[in-house]
Amino acid sequence: MPRQKNLSIIPTERIEKHILLIRGHKIILDSDLAELYGVPTRRLNEQVRRNLDRFPGDFMFQLTKNEMANLMSQIATSSLEWGGRRKLPNVFTEHGAIMAANVLNSKQAVMASVHVVRAFVKLREVLSTTKELAQKLKELEGRLDKNDQQIIKLINAIRQLMTPPEEPPKHPIGFRGS
């Protein structure tokens, strides 16, 4: 029972750190999901393989070697050749994480899946808010550009009014010798 108490207060921020953006999807690595669900990674992947029909491509996919290399450089994971992972990792989207909890069929996995979903939802809200803010800034910038141009025109007009008109050249009076 103490394990469940600790699990019920998994900070969403801790889970958010494990959520990455790959191929335009917010995903979580199989090893991170297995840790949250309290099972070994091989057990999670074993259950996924046994229930592959529950994991279409938009729920789970396997990283390519190139994606894994980029990921390893970003999050400093161990080398594939030196005691690290032997296989390319599976990654799970929000829906895949829920389905993984269902196929594991453990209380801890079900409880943790609630927190995982909350983390995905929170990130979605943050992303939405960020997009809205970016759009509003773009609109404001457009308004400022128009206003700035109008202000510049107004300042130029005021400067023109402030400068005295050029006097026509005066011809000297008298005789000039050539």
TORDO-637368 format. One line per field, with one value per residue: residue number from 1; residue in one letter; chain; x, y, z of N, C-alpha, C, CB in turn. Coordinates in Angstrom, 1 decimal, m for minus. Last residue first. Glycine has a CB too. Layout:
// TORDO-637368
resi <- [NUM|...]
resn <- [A|...]
chain <- [A|...]
n_xx <- [X|...]
n_yy <- [Y|...]
n_zz <- [Z|...]
ca_xx <- [X|...]
ca_yy <- [Y|...]
ca_zz <- [Z|...]
c_xx <- [X|...]
c_yy <- [Y|...]
c_zz <- [Z|...]
cb_xx <- [X|...]
cb_yy <- [Y|...]
cb_zz <- [Z|...]
//
This chain:
// TORDO-637368
resi <- [178|177|176|175|174|173|172|171|170|169|168|167|166|165|164|163|162|161|160|159|158|157|156|155|154|153|152|151|150|149|148|147|146|145|144|143|142|141|140|139|138|137|136|135|134|133|132|131|130|129|128|127|126|125|124|123|122|121|120|119|118|117|116|115|114|113|112|111|110|109|108|107|106|105|104|103|102|101|100|99|98|97|96|95|94|93|92|91|90|89|88|87|86|85|84|83|82|81|80|79|78|77|76|75|74|73|72|71|70|69|68|67|66|65|64|63|62|61|60|59|58|57|56|55|54|53|52|51|50|49|48|47|46|45|44|43|42|41|40|39|38|37|36|35|34|33|32|31|30|29|28|27|26|25|24|23|22|21|20|19|18|17|16|15|14|13|12|11|10|9|8|7|6|5|4|3|2|1]
resn <- [S|G|R|F|G|I|P|H|K|P|P|E|E|P|P|T|M|L|Q|R|I|A|N|I|L|K|I|I|Q|Q|D|N|K|D|L|R|G|E|L|E|K|L|K|Q|A|L|E|K|T|T|S|L|V|E|R|L|K|V|F|A|R|V|V|H|V|S|A|M|V|A|Q|K|S|N|L|V|N|A|A|M|I|A|G|H|E|T|F|V|N|P|L|K|R|R|G|G|W|E|L|S|S|T|A|I|Q|S|M|L|N|A|M|E|N|K|T|L|Q|F|M|F|D|G|P|F|R|D|L|N|R|R|V|Q|E|N|L|R|R|T|P|V|G|Y|L|E|A|L|D|S|D|L|I|I|K|H|G|R|I|L|L|I|H|K|E|I|R|E|T|P|I|I|S|L|N|K|Q|R|P|M]
chain <- [A|A|A|A|A|A|A|A|A|A|A|A|A|A|A|A|A|A|A|A|A|A|A|A|A|A|A|A|A|A|A|A|A|A|A|A|A|A|A|A|A|A|A|A|A|A|A|A|A|A|A|A|A|A|A|A|A|A|A|A|A|A|A|A|A|A|A|A|A|A|A|A|A|A|A|A|A|A|A|A|A|A|A|A|A|A|A|A|A|A|A|A|A|A|A|A|A|A|A|A|A|A|A|A|A|A|A|A|A|A|A|A|A|A|A|A|A|A|A|A|A|A|A|A|A|A|A|A|A|A|A|A|A|A|A|A|A|A|A|A|A|A|A|A|A|A|A|A|A|A|A|A|A|A|A|A|A|A|A|A|A|A|A|A|A|A|A|A|A|A|A|A|A|A|A|A|A|A]
n_xx <- [33.3|31.7|28.6|26.8|23.8|22.8|22.5|19.6|18.9|17.0|14.2|14.4|12.6|10.7|11.8|10.4|7.9|6.8|8.5|8.0|5.4|5.8|7.4|5.4|3.6|5.2|5.6|2.9|2.5|4.3|3.3|0.9|1.8|3.3|1.3|m0.2|1.7|2.0|m0.5|m0.5|1.7|0.6|m1.5|0.0|1.3|m0.9|m1.7|0.5|0.5|m1.9|m1.2|0.8|m0.6|m2.4|m0.5|0.5|m1.8|m2.2|0.1|m0.5|m2.8|m1.7|m0.1|m2.0|m3.3|m1.2|m1.0|m3.2|m2.5|m0.1|m1.0|m2.7|m2.3|m2.5|m1.2|m3.1|m3.6|m1.2|m1.3|m3.4|m2.2|m0.1|m1.5|m2.5|m0.1|2.3|5.4|8.0|10.5|14.0|16.0|17.9|19.6|20.8|24.2|26.7|27.6|25.9|24.2|25.1|22.7|21.6|21.3|19.4|20.6|21.8|19.7|18.2|19.8|19.7|17.0|16.7|18.4|17.0|13.6|11.3|8.1|5.0|1.6|m0.7|m0.6|m0.4|m2.1|m2.4|m3.8|m2.4|m0.5|m0.3|2.3|3.7|3.0|4.2|6.9|7.2|6.9|9.1|11.2|11.1|9.4|7.0|5.9|5.1|7.4|9.0|7.6|8.0|10.8|10.9|9.4|9.0|6.3|5.4|3.7|4.6|6.3|8.5|8.5|8.9|8.4|8.2|9.6|8.7|6.2|6.6|7.3|5.0|3.2|4.4|2.5|0.8|0.2|2.6|2.6|0.4|1.4|3.4|2.0|0.8]
n_yy <- [91.0|92.6|93.5|96.0|95.4|93.0|89.5|87.7|85.0|82.1|81.8|80.0|77.3|77.6|76.1|73.3|72.5|71.0|68.9|67.9|67.0|64.9|63.2|62.5|61.2|59.0|57.8|57.1|55.2|53.3|52.6|51.5|49.3|48.0|47.6|45.7|43.6|43.2|42.2|39.8|38.5|38.3|36.5|34.2|33.7|33.1|30.7|29.1|29.0|27.7|25.2|24.4|24.1|22.1|20.0|19.7|18.8|16.4|15.0|14.9|13.4|10.9|10.4|10.1|7.8|5.9|5.3|3.6|1.5|0.6|m0.2|m2.3|m3.7|m4.2|m3.9|m3.0|m0.4|0.9|1.0|2.8|5.1|5.3|5.7|8.3|9.7|7.5|5.9|4.1|1.6|1.8|m0.7|m2.8|m2.6|0.1|m0.3|m1.4|0.1|0.6|2.6|4.6|6.2|9.6|12.5|13.9|14.5|12.2|10.5|11.6|11.1|8.3|7.9|8.8|7.0|4.6|5.3|4.0|2.7|3.7|4.0|5.3|5.4|2.7|0.8|m1.4|m3.6|m5.6|m6.4|m7.8|m8.8|m6.4|m5.4|m7.2|m6.6|m4.0|m4.4|m6.1|m4.5|m2.6|m3.6|m1.4|1.0|3.1|4.6|2.7|2.5|5.1|5.0|3.0|4.0|7.6|9.4|12.3|14.2|14.3|15.0|13.3|14.1|15.5|14.0|13.6|13.8|16.0|15.3|13.9|16.0|17.5|16.0|13.9|11.5|10.7|8.0|6.8|6.8|5.1|2.7|2.0|1.4|m1.2]
n_zz <- [m66.7|m63.9|m63.1|m61.4|m59.4|m57.2|m57.5|m57.1|m54.9|m55.1|m52.8|m49.8|m48.7|m45.7|m42.7|m41.2|m40.2|m42.2|m42.2|m39.7|m40.1|m41.9|m40.3|m38.4|m40.1|m41.0|m38.5|m37.9|m40.0|m39.3|m36.8|m37.5|m38.9|m36.9|m35.0|m36.3|m36.4|m33.7|m33.1|m34.5|m33.1|m30.6|m31.2|m31.9|m29.5|m27.9|m29.1|m28.7|m25.9|m25.5|m26.6|m24.9|m22.6|m23.3|m23.7|m21.1|m19.9|m21.2|m20.4|m17.6|m17.6|m18.4|m16.2|m14.2|m15.2|m15.1|m12.4|m12.1|m13.8|m12.7|m10.2|m10.8|m14.1|m16.9|m19.3|m21.0|m19.8|m20.2|m22.9|m23.3|m22.4|m24.2|m26.6|m26.2|m26.2|m27.7|m27.1|m28.7|m28.4|m29.2|m30.7|m28.5|m26.5|m24.5|m23.4|m23.7|m26.1|m28.3|m27.6|m24.7|m22.6|m23.2|m23.4|m24.7|m27.2|m28.2|m28.2|m30.3|m32.5|m32.4|m32.8|m35.4|m36.7|m36.3|m35.3|m32.8|m33.4|m31.9|m31.0|m31.9|m34.6|m35.4|m32.8|m30.6|m30.5|m31.8|m30.0|m27.6|m27.4|m27.5|m25.0|m23.3|m23.9|m23.1|m20.3|m19.9|m20.5|m18.5|m15.5|m13.9|m13.1|m14.6|m14.8|m16.2|m18.6|m19.6|m20.0|m21.9|m24.1|m24.0|m25.2|m27.3|m29.5|m32.9|m34.9|m34.6|m31.2|m28.2|m25.0|m21.6|m19.3|m18.0|m17.2|m14.9|m13.2|m13.3|m11.8|m9.3|m7.9|m5.8|m6.0|m5.4|m2.6|m2.3|m3.5|m1.6|0.7|0.0]
ca_xx <- [33.5|32.7|29.6|27.5|25.0|22.4|23.2|20.6|18.9|18.3|14.7|14.3|13.8|10.8|11.4|11.5|8.8|6.1|8.4|9.3|5.6|5.0|8.0|6.7|3.2|4.6|6.7|3.6|1.7|4.4|4.7|0.9|0.9|3.9|2.4|m0.8|1.1|3.1|m0.1|m1.5|1.8|1.8|m1.8|m0.9|2.1|m0.1|m2.6|0.1|1.6|m1.8|m2.3|1.1|0.5|m2.9|m1.4|1.4|m1.2|m3.2|m0.1|0.8|m2.8|m2.7|0.5|m1.0|m4.1|m1.7|0.0|m3.1|m3.8|m0.1|0.0|m3.2|m1.9|m3.5|m0.4|m2.6|m4.7|m1.7|m0.3|m3.6|m3.4|0.2|m0.8|m3.5|m1.0|1.6|3.9|7.5|9.1|12.9|15.4|16.9|20.0|19.7|22.9|25.9|28.3|27.0|23.6|25.3|23.9|21.4|22.5|19.1|19.8|22.6|20.8|17.6|19.5|21.0|17.6|16.0|18.7|18.4|14.6|12.2|9.5|5.8|2.9|m0.6|m0.8|0.8|m1.9|m1.4|m4.3|m3.6|m0.1|m1.5|1.2|3.9|2.6|2.7|6.3|7.2|6.0|7.7|11.0|10.8|10.6|7.4|6.4|4.1|6.2|9.4|7.7|6.6|10.2|11.6|9.0|9.8|7.1|5.6|4.2|3.8|5.1|7.6|9.1|8.2|9.3|7.4|9.8|10.1|6.3|6.2|8.2|6.2|3.0|4.2|3.5|1.3|m0.9|2.2|3.6|0.4|0.3|3.8|2.8|0.0]
ca_yy <- [89.7|92.6|92.5|95.6|96.1|94.2|90.7|88.1|86.5|82.7|81.8|81.3|77.8|77.4|77.3|73.9|73.3|72.3|69.7|68.4|68.0|66.1|63.8|63.2|62.4|60.0|58.3|58.0|56.5|54.0|53.1|52.7|50.2|48.4|48.5|47.0|44.1|43.6|43.4|40.8|38.8|39.1|37.8|34.8|34.0|34.3|31.9|29.4|29.6|29.0|26.0|24.6|25.1|23.4|20.4|20.2|20.1|17.4|15.2|15.6|14.7|11.6|10.5|11.2|9.0|6.4|6.2|4.9|2.3|1.2|0.9|m1.1|m3.6|m4.6|m4.3|m4.3|m1.5|0.6|0.2|1.4|4.6|5.2|4.5|7.2|9.8|8.8|5.9|5.3|2.0|1.9|0.7|m2.6|m3.5|m0.6|0.4|m1.8|m0.1|m0.3|1.3|4.1|5.4|8.2|11.9|13.5|15.5|13.4|10.2|11.6|12.5|9.0|7.5|9.5|8.4|4.7|4.9|5.1|2.5|3.4|3.6|5.0|6.7|3.6|1.3|m0.3|m2.5|m5.0|m5.5|m7.1|m9.8|m7.4|m4.7|m7.1|m8.0|m4.3|m3.5|m6.6|m5.7|m2.2|m3.6|m2.7|0.1|2.0|5.2|3.1|1.3|4.7|6.0|2.8|2.8|6.4|9.1|10.8|14.2|13.7|15.8|13.2|13.3|15.7|14.5|13.8|12.6|16.0|16.2|13.2|14.9|18.1|16.1|15.3|11.7|12.1|9.0|6.9|7.6|6.4|3.4|2.3|2.6|0.0]
ca_zz <- [m67.2|m65.0|m63.0|m62.6|m59.9|m57.9|m57.0|m58.0|m55.1|m55.1|m54.2|m50.5|m49.3|m47.2|m43.5|m41.9|m39.3|m41.8|m43.4|m40.0|m39.1|m42.3|m41.5|m38.0|m39.4|m42.0|m39.2|m37.0|m39.9|m40.6|m36.9|m36.7|m39.6|m38.1|m34.7|m36.0|m37.6|m34.4|m32.5|m34.8|m34.6|m30.8|m30.7|m32.9|m30.7|m27.6|m29.1|m30.0|m26.5|m25.0|m27.2|m26.3|m22.6|m22.9|m24.8|m22.2|m19.4|m21.3|m21.8|m18.1|m17.1|m19.3|m17.5|m14.1|m14.9|m16.4|m13.0|m11.3|m14.0|m14.1|m10.3|m10.2|m12.7|m16.0|m18.1|m21.2|m19.9|m18.8|m22.3|m23.8|m21.7|m22.8|m26.4|m26.3|m25.0|m27.6|m26.9|m28.1|m28.8|m28.3|m30.8|m29.6|m27.6|m25.2|m23.4|m22.5|m24.9|m28.4|m27.9|m26.1|m22.9|m22.8|m22.8|m23.3|m26.5|m28.0|m27.3|m28.9|m32.1|m32.3|m31.6|m34.3|m36.8|m35.8|m36.3|m33.4|m33.0|m33.1|m30.6|m30.5|m33.9|m35.6|m34.2|m30.7|m29.7|m32.5|m31.0|m27.9|m27.3|m28.6|m26.2|m23.3|m24.1|m24.5|m21.0|m19.6|m21.3|m19.9|m16.3|m14.5|m12.1|m14.4|m14.2|m14.9|m17.8|m19.3|m19.0|m20.6|m23.4|m24.3|m24.0|m27.0|m28.2|m31.9|m34.7|m35.8|m32.3|m29.5|m26.1|m22.8|m20.1|m18.4|m18.4|m16.1|m13.4|m13.8|m13.3|m9.8|m8.9|m5.8|m6.2|m6.8|m3.3|m1.7|m4.1|m3.0|0.7|0.0]
c_xx <- [35.0|33.0|30.5|28.5|25.6|23.8|22.8|21.2|20.0|18.1|16.1|14.8|13.5|12.1|11.5|11.1|10.0|7.0|7.8|9.3|7.0|5.2|7.2|7.3|4.4|4.3|6.3|4.8|2.3|3.6|4.8|2.3|1.0|3.1|3.1|0.3|0.5|2.7|1.1|m1.0|0.8|1.9|m0.6|m1.2|1.3|0.8|m1.8|m0.8|1.3|m0.6|m2.2|0.0|0.8|m1.8|m1.9|0.6|m0.3|m2.6|m1.1|0.6|m1.6|m2.8|m0.4|m0.3|m3.1|m2.6|m0.4|m2.1|m3.7|m1.4|0.0|m2.3|m2.5|m3.0|m1.3|m1.7|m4.2|m2.8|m0.7|m2.5|m3.6|m1.0|m0.4|m2.8|m1.9|0.7|3.4|6.0|8.8|11.5|14.2|16.5|19.1|20.2|21.8|24.5|27.4|27.7|24.7|24.7|23.9|22.6|22.2|20.2|19.7|21.9|21.6|18.7|19.0|20.8|18.9|16.6|18.0|18.7|16.0|13.1|10.4|7.3|3.7|0.8|m0.8|0.6|m0.8|m1.2|m3.4|m4.2|m1.3|m1.3|m0.2|2.7|2.7|2.2|4.8|6.7|6.0|6.7|9.6|10.5|10.2|8.7|6.7|4.6|5.2|8.2|8.1|6.7|8.8|11.1|9.6|9.3|7.8|6.3|4.2|4.5|4.2|6.3|8.1|9.1|8.4|8.2|9.1|10.4|7.8|6.4|7.9|7.2|4.3|4.1|3.4|2.5|m0.4|1.1|3.2|1.4|0.1|2.6|3.1|0.8]
c_yy <- [89.3|91.1|92.6|94.6|95.4|94.9|91.9|89.4|86.8|84.2|82.5|81.2|79.1|77.9|77.0|75.1|73.9|73.2|71.1|69.3|68.7|67.3|65.0|63.9|63.2|61.3|59.3|58.6|57.5|55.3|53.9|53.4|51.6|49.4|49.0|48.0|45.5|44.2|44.0|42.1|39.9|39.5|38.8|36.3|34.7|34.7|33.2|30.7|30.0|29.7|27.4|25.5|25.4|24.5|21.8|20.7|20.6|18.7|16.4|15.9|15.5|13.1|11.3|11.4|10.2|7.6|6.7|5.8|3.6|2.0|1.5|0.1|m2.3|m4.7|m4.8|m4.8|m2.8|m0.4|m0.1|0.5|3.1|4.7|4.3|5.8|8.6|8.7|7.3|5.3|3.3|2.1|0.7|m1.1|m3.3|m1.5|m0.5|m1.1|m0.3|m0.7|0.2|2.8|4.9|7.4|10.5|12.7|15.2|14.5|11.4|11.4|12.6|10.5|8.2|9.1|9.1|6.2|5.1|4.5|3.5|3.2|3.4|4.7|6.5|5.0|2.3|0.1|m1.3|m3.8|m4.9|m6.1|m9.2|m8.4|m5.6|m6.3|m7.9|m5.7|m3.9|m5.7|m6.3|m3.4|m3.2|m2.5|m1.3|0.9|4.1|3.7|1.7|3.5|5.6|3.8|2.7|5.2|7.7|10.7|12.7|13.9|15.3|14.0|13.1|15.1|14.7|14.5|12.6|14.8|16.2|14.0|14.1|17.0|16.6|15.3|13.1|12.2|10.4|7.9|7.8|7.3|4.8|3.1|3.0|1.3]
c_zz <- [m67.3|m65.4|m64.2|m62.3|m61.1|m58.3|m57.8|m57.5|m56.1|m55.5|m54.2|m51.9|m50.1|m47.7|m45.0|m42.7|m40.1|m41.0|m43.1|m41.2|m39.4|m41.4|m42.0|m39.2|m39.0|m41.3|m40.3|m37.8|m39.0|m40.6|m38.2|m36.8|m38.8|m38.9|m36.0|m35.7|m37.4|m35.8|m33.2|m34.3|m35.0|m32.3|m30.9|m32.5|m31.7|m28.8|m28.8|m30.1|m28.0|m25.7|m26.8|m27.0|m24.1|m23.0|m24.5|m23.4|m20.5|m21.0|m22.0|m19.6|m17.6|m18.8|m18.4|m15.5|m14.9|m16.3|m14.4|m12.0|m13.3|m14.3|m11.7|m10.4|m12.1|m14.6|m17.0|m20.1|m20.1|m18.8|m20.8|m23.1|m22.1|m22.0|m25.0|m26.1|m25.0|m26.4|m26.9|m28.1|m28.1|m29.0|m29.9|m29.6|m28.8|m26.3|m23.9|m22.4|m23.6|m27.1|m28.0|m26.3|m24.3|m23.2|m22.3|m22.7|m25.0|m27.2|m27.1|m27.9|m30.7|m31.9|m31.3|m33.0|m35.6|m35.7|m35.7|m34.4|m33.6|m32.5|m31.9|m30.1|m32.4|m34.9|m34.2|m32.2|m29.8|m31.7|m31.7|m29.0|m27.7|m28.6|m27.4|m24.6|m24.2|m24.8|m22.5|m20.3|m21.1|m20.7|m17.8|m15.3|m12.6|m13.4|m13.8|m14.1|m16.3|m18.3|m18.6|m19.6|m22.0|m23.5|m24.4|m25.7|m27.7|m30.5|m33.7|m35.6|m33.4|m30.6|m27.3|m23.8|m21.4|m19.4|m18.9|m17.3|m14.6|m14.1|m14.0|m11.3|m9.4|m6.7|m6.2|m7.0|m4.8|m2.5|m3.6|m3.7|m0.8|0.0]
cb_xx <- [32.9|34.0|29.0|28.1|26.0|21.6|24.7|20.0|19.0|19.2|13.7|15.0|14.4|9.6|12.3|12.2|9.4|4.8|7.6|10.3|5.6|3.5|8.0|7.6|2.4|3.4|7.5|4.1|0.2|3.9|5.7|0.6|m0.5|4.1|3.4|m1.8|0.1|4.1|0.3|m2.8|1.6|3.0|m2.3|m2.2|2.8|0.8|m3.7|m0.6|2.8|m1.6|m3.7|1.2|1.8|m3.5|m2.5|2.3|m0.5|m4.4|m0.6|2.0|m2.9|m4.1|0.9|0.0|m4.9|m2.6|1.4|m2.7|m5.0|m0.1|1.4|m3.5|m0.4|m4.0|0.5|m1.8|m5.7|m2.3|1.1|m3.5|m4.6|0.6|0.5|m4.2|m1.8|0.7|3.5|8.1|8.1|13.1|15.1|15.7|20.0|18.6|23.0|26.6|29.2|28.0|22.9|26.8|23.9|20.1|23.1|17.8|18.4|23.0|21.6|16.5|18.4|21.8|17.8|14.5|18.3|19.4|14.5|13.0|10.0|5.8|2.9|m1.5|m2.0|1.0|m3.2|m0.1|m4.4|m4.7|0.7|m2.1|1.1|5.2|3.6|2.2|6.8|8.7|6.4|7.4|12.0|12.0|11.4|6.2|5.5|3.7|5.6|10.5|8.7|5.9|10.2|13.1|9.3|11.3|6.2|6.3|3.3|3.5|4.4|7.3|9.8|8.1|10.5|6.0|9.3|11.0|6.0|4.7|8.2|6.8|1.8|5.5|3.4|1.6|m1.9|1.8|5.0|0.6|m1.0|4.1|4.0|m0.9]
cb_yy <- [89.5|93.3|91.1|96.8|96.1|95.2|90.5|88.3|87.3|82.0|82.4|82.5|76.7|78.0|78.5|72.8|72.4|72.0|69.0|67.3|67.5|65.7|62.8|62.2|62.0|59.4|57.1|57.3|56.1|53.0|52.0|52.4|49.7|47.1|47.9|46.8|43.2|42.4|43.2|40.4|37.5|38.4|37.8|34.0|32.8|34.0|31.7|28.3|28.6|29.0|25.4|23.2|24.5|23.4|19.4|19.1|19.9|17.1|13.9|14.7|14.8|11.0|9.1|10.8|8.9|5.3|5.4|4.6|1.5|0.0|0.4|m1.4|m3.7|m6.0|m3.2|m4.3|m1.1|2.0|1.0|1.3|5.4|6.6|4.6|7.2|11.1|9.0|5.1|6.6|0.8|3.0|1.1|m3.5|m5.0|0.3|1.7|m1.5|1.1|0.1|1.4|4.1|4.2|7.7|12.7|12.8|15.6|14.0|9.0|10.5|13.1|9.0|5.9|9.1|9.0|3.9|5.8|5.7|1.0|4.5|2.3|3.8|7.4|3.9|1.9|m0.7|m2.9|m6.1|m6.2|m6.5|m10.3|m8.2|m3.5|m6.3|m8.9|m4.2|m2.1|m6.5|m6.8|m1.4|m4.9|m3.2|0.0|1.4|6.2|4.2|0.4|4.4|7.4|3.1|1.6|6.6|8.9|10.1|15.1|12.2|16.0|11.7|12.0|17.3|13.6|14.4|11.3|15.9|17.6|12.7|13.9|19.1|17.0|16.2|10.6|12.5|8.7|5.5|6.9|6.4|2.6|1.0|2.5|0.0]
cb_zz <- [m68.5|m64.6|m62.9|m63.4|m58.8|m57.0|m56.9|m59.4|m53.8|m56.1|m55.2|m49.7|m50.3|m47.9|m43.1|m42.8|m38.3|m41.0|m44.5|m40.2|m37.7|m42.3|m42.7|m37.4|m38.2|m42.7|m39.9|m35.7|m39.4|m41.7|m36.8|m35.3|m39.7|m39.0|m33.7|m34.7|m38.2|m34.7|m31.0|m34.2|m35.4|m30.3|m29.2|m33.0|m31.2|m26.4|m28.0|m30.7|m26.5|m23.4|m26.7|m27.1|m21.9|m21.5|m25.0|m22.6|m18.1|m20.4|m22.5|m17.8|m15.5|m19.2|m18.1|m13.1|m13.6|m17.1|m13.2|m9.9|m13.5|m15.1|m9.9|m8.7|m12.6|m16.4|m17.6|m22.5|m21.0|m18.2|m22.3|m25.3|m22.2|m22.2|m27.3|m27.6|m25.0|m28.9|m25.7|m28.7|m28.4|m27.3|m32.3|m29.4|m27.1|m25.7|m24.1|m21.3|m24.6|m29.4|m29.3|m26.4|m21.9|m23.5|m21.7|m23.2|m27.1|m29.4|m27.8|m28.8|m33.1|m33.6|m31.6|m34.4|m38.1|m36.6|m37.6|m32.2|m33.4|m34.2|m29.8|m30.1|m34.4|m37.0|m34.8|m30.1|m28.2|m32.7|m32.0|m26.6|m25.8|m28.5|m26.5|m22.0|m22.9|m25.0|m20.8|m18.0|m21.0|m20.5|m16.3|m15.4|m10.9|m15.7|m15.1|m15.0|m18.4|m20.5|m19.6|m20.8|m24.2|m24.0|m22.7|m28.1|m27.2|m32.1|m36.0|m36.0|m31.8|m29.8|m26.4|m22.6|m19.4|m17.2|m18.0|m16.0|m12.1|m12.9|m13.6|m9.4|m10.0|m4.4|m5.1|m7.3|m3.3|m0.2|m3.8|m3.8|1.5|1.2]
//
